[in-house]
């Protein structure tokens, strides 16, 4: 495997372009964190604008899951592909392409006139977001080669994941028109793209061999089939289309494994599955999406429907959760050397479970105040998860494959998110006792999944 970067190649030829210059660590951290924060803002905007968006687009309740799950679908399908491409063909190149595309597609989402067009725009946003999220950690590993620097950089980056989740609903709720909100976010991304083009340096770790196009197609189509099945399943899991989509996902994943075993330059190196740290990162990502993101993606909608909160009031309430998550993730680097990332993950899941249990009964009691203790405890847990996951994902793979490791963990995170949203909507809306009883069942399910995740992560300890 050649580990040459464009900078070393250009130096041999006596030419050095702007993209090939030595990395600027602080600027790289600032720009990747800013892009990541705005990416998460576009992801979370529907959490508070869903009622207005559904009304404007005349979206029936049975199809509203698509308004939320469009972006996770694009993310899940392309994160692993984007990570592999970033390592092989240039992390800066993939990052810039993703940022520019996300800016354009976000603005177009605000102009959508139907549920179908909006969903297609959200899927495109997810694909562009995949390029940003997968390449960001690769850029940071290149800019911060020392373990101490990498710890600081991934901690800050993880905090901005929480920061984007915190600020996104506030921005969307503060802007009266949901279409204008998408336009503002699109413009912000185009500004970040312009600054990144002038500042970031290129890095890559190319492997010999042709691009793994067949593997990328098999994996992407498998995830599209899986997420589509999970989204359609809320209207009936035993229907023929749902069963056929699940079957297609299984067949395509089997084909993907066969292709990867034979490919000279596989999209994901299957040998990584023998690394317990990589497995812990993957399990952590999957259950973060399933138990945390899935539940909290639909909870704001429930509060607006049951407690009569406005989008802005809902955003302020959830700022308690997401703001604490941001602060804890930013400070979690102080735990380095004392608490391994795997233990941080387990603690984060346990705290989220405790927070979910604390919120039981709040909807039936018609009291948003009853939610506050649970939001605090769960917010601390979420911060630990967002700090530990990026660090574990890059530490569990060789440095040359950092974007691949990040892409794998985040792929499972957004597969879990899609499944969690679909399951939360199905549970909450189908409960016989109304939305309050349905929310209690969803909270119990989220708590149980979190406890299961904590046990799984602890079981995947490194062999001595």
PyMOL commands that set and color helices and strands:
alter all, ss='L'
color gray80, all
select helices_A, chain A and resi 6-13+25-44+46-57+61-89+91-109+115-143+147-174+178-199+213-235+240-262+270-274+276-306+311-335+341-358+369-395+399-430+435-459
alter helices_A, ss='H'
color red, helices_A
deselect
rebuild
show_as cartoon
